[in-house]
Amino acid sequence: MTPLDTGHLITILTATFFLVASYVILFNAFLPPSGVYALDVLAQDTHYKYFTLFIIPMGAYFVIANWVGWQYYQNS
């Protein structure tokens, strides 16, 4: 068995984030409280739960868009 490399770690963290975000945004209305304080606070909030969960993909988009813009600038 090979050791856990960076690609596997990113995949595991992405899947974990997707499951947590899905619970907080979608499934919390149909399930009872989980008992985990951070998840319950995010699930009961009506505004900041979206900000907290969307800041990661929006940050990734910002980094990628800036990198592409920098490449255009360097190669023009």
ROMI-961354 format. One record per residue: residue in one letter; z, y, x of N, C-alpha, C in turn. Coordinates in pm, whole numbers, padded with zeros to 5 digits, always signed. Last residue first. Example, Ala and Ser with C-alpha at 12.3 -4.5 7.8 and 13.67 -1.06 7.14 Angstrom:
BEGIN
S+00708-00225+01285+00714-00106+01367+00787+00003+01290/A+00780-00569+01319+00780-00450+01230+00780-00330+01320/
This chain:
BEGIN
S-02298+03897+00186-02398+03993+00137-02446+04084+00248/N-02096+03726+00254-02232+03680+00275-02339+03778+00225/Q-01858+03855+00186-01883+03820+00326-02029+03785+00351/Y-01884+03878-00094-01873+03997-00010-01908+03966+00135/Y-01886+03611-00175-02001+03696-00203-02001+03819-00114/Q-01627+03542-00088-01744+03474-00030-01870+03556-00055/W-01474+03702-00258-01468+03725-00113-01587+03659-00043/G-01534+03580-00503-01571+03720-00478-01571+03753-00330/V-01416+03332-00460-01560+03340-00482-01608+03483-00456/W-01146+03413-00436-01211+03345-00325-01363+03353-00339/N-01098+03520-00691-01091+03607-00572-01159+03543-00453/A-01128+03290-00846-01218+03404-00867-01215+03499-00748/I-00914+03134-00746-01051+03088-00731-01149+03203-00748/V-00691+03294-00819-00715+03259-00679-00860+03217-00657/F-00722+03302-01099-00721+03426-01021-00752+03397-00874/Y-00694+03031-01166-00820+03101-01193-00829+03228-01109/A-00426+02996-01093-00531+02920-01022-00667+02986-01044/G-00307+03165-01280-00292+03193-01137-00397+03120-01055/M-00373+03030-01511-00429+03164-01490-00415+03206-01345/P-00226+02789-01482-00372+02787-01481-00435+02925-01460/I+00042+02920-01470-00010+02833-01363-00163+02824-01368/I+00081+03062-01703+00078+03137-01578+00023+03051-01463/F+00109+02913-01932-00026+02954-01895-00032+03029-01763/L+00385+02868-01958+00297+02755-01935+00156+02796-01892/T+00494+03124-01993+00547+03036-01891+00450+02923-01858/F+00348+03217-02215+00339+03285-02085+00384+03193-01973/Y+00436+03039-02411+00295+03042-02374+00276+03110-02238/K+00703+03102-02427+00666+02966-02388+00520+02960-02348/Y+00736+03360-02522+00732+03340-02378+00699+03198-02335/H+00727+03321-02813+00637+03409-02738+00625+03369-02591/T+00912+03160-02933+00783+03176-03000+00684+03262-02922/D+01134+02897-02835+01081+03031-02816+00944+03042-02881/Q+01187+02630-02856+01234+02716-02964+01179+02858-02953/A+01081+02525-02617+01028+02478-02745+01068+02570-02860/L+01237+02647-02418+01094+02678-02428+01037+02637-02563/V+01483+02523-02482+01471+02669-02485+01325+02709-02497/D+01419+02252-02443+01459+02299-02576+01448+02451-02587/L+01364+02246-02168+01259+02211-02264+01293+02262-02403/A+01614+02320-02063+01496+02402-02034+01384+02372-02134/Y+01790+02110-02161+01810+02251-02194+01683+02334-02176/V+01719+01819-02322+01701+01887-02193+01698+02036-02222/G+01719+01736-02578+01847+01732-02509+01839+01792-02369/S+01500+01747-02748+01502+01646-02642+01638+01633-02575/P+01500+01769-03106+01527+01827-02974+01548+01719-02868/P+01248+01557-03268+01380+01621-03259+01400+01682-03120/L+00903+01644-03335+01005+01560-03272+01139+01631-03273/F+00725+01828-03432+00732+01700-03499+00843+01610-03447/A+00735+02047-03268+00751+02070-03411+00771+01938-03487/N+00677+01954-03014+00816+01988-03044+00840+02011-03193/F+00407+01914-02962+00483+01804-03020+00626+01841-03058/L+00295+02162-02851+00243+02091-02968+00344+02000-03036/I+00445+02291-02645+00358+02368-02733+00324+02292-02862/V+00607+02095-02523+00664+02226-02556+00577+02299-02659/Y+00431+01876-02486+00553+01863-02566+00601+01999-02613/S+00237+01992-02322+00200+01939-02452+00321+01923-02542/A+00390+02052-02095+00331+02161-02172+00289+02114-02311/V+00454+01790-02014+00561+01884-02049+00504+01997-02135/L+00194+01690-01964+00281+01626-02062+00393+01719-02107/F+00101+01866-01764+00029+01854-01891+00117+01792-01999/F+00286+01816-01558+00279+01949-01618+00210+01944-01754/T+00214+01548-01505+00349+01581-01549+00351+01718-01618/A-00049+01583-01414-00023+01503-01534+00115+01533-01591/T+00004+01739-01185-00079+01791-01293-00056+01715-01422/L+00157+01563-01030+00217+01689-01076+00137+01750-01191/I-00036+01362-00986+00089+01331-01055+00154+01457-01109/T-00233+01508-00843-00265+01442-00969-00140+01411-01050/I-00089+01585-00616-00143+01688-00706-00176+01628-00842/L-00037+01330-00507+00073+01417-00546+00026+01525-00643/H-00293+01238-00448-00212+01167-00547-00098+01256-00598/G-00363+01431-00252-00441+01416-00375-00364+01345-00485/T-00176+01388-00044-00176+01513-00118-00251+01502-00251/D-00052+01046-00065-00114+01160+00002-00118+01281-00091/L+00175+00799-00018+00134+00899-00116+00075+01019-00044/P+00050+00527+00186+00150+00629+00149+00089+00731+00052/T-00086+00220+00056-00096+00341+00136+00010+00441+00094/M+00000-00118+00084+00000+00000+00000+00000+00124+00088/
